[in-house]
Amino acid sequence: MVLEEAGFALDLKESTRKAMKYRRDSEIIIVIHEGKGWFDPLGDGAQARGSPEARPRNPAKTRDRPLGEP
């Protein structure tokens, strides 16, 4: 999966069948909708963001902008 290639690890203890939690240092990404959506519970407006594959590789640079915007 793209998140694992970007250094995120699946947190099996905190994950459920419907919501898989991935961690990288202090970052958390929760993958939902059978892998078709994700959100950052620590970010502003924790709402579904689309495909995990579309997630920016360096979220620190684009955290406050919707996906697809420069």
N, C-alpha and C positions, 0 to 999 in steps of 0.2 A: 504494500500500500504506500502511497505517496507520503503520508505522514511519517511512517516508519523510516522511509528514505531520508526525510528531513530531520531525523533525530528524535522523533516522538516515540514513546513506548506506551503500549497498551497497559492500562491499570486494570487488571482483571478483578481485583478486589472491589473497586469502585464502579465497575461497569455492570450493565444489565444486558439482556438480550436486545432490548430496544434502544439503548443508549450506551455507546462504548466511549469510555473516557481515556484520552491520550494525554500524556504529560511530557514536557521537555523543560527541565529546570523549573521555573516558576510559572510557565505557561500551561494552560489547560485547553484542550479542544474536545468537545463532545460531538461524536458522530451519531446522527439520528436518521430515521427514515430509511433503514436498511442500507446505509452508506450513501444515500442521495442528498443528505443535508448535514450541516454542522453548525455549531455556534461556540463562541468564546464566552463562558459564564463569568469571566472576570472583566470583560470589556464593557464599554458603554452600550446599552441597548442590546442585551443578550438575546438576539433573535436569530432564527435560522438564516444561514448565509449561502446556501447552495451546495454544490458538489465539493467534497473535500479535495478533489484533484485541482479545483480552481482556486484553492486557498493560496495566498501569496507565500512564497518561500521564506521571506523575511517579514513577519508580521509587525515588528517594531516600527518599520518604516511606513506601513499603510494601515495601522490599527484603526484610525478614526475615519477612514474612507470606505465607502461601499466597494465590494469587489467590482472590477471592471473599470473603475475610474482611476485616472492617473494620479 
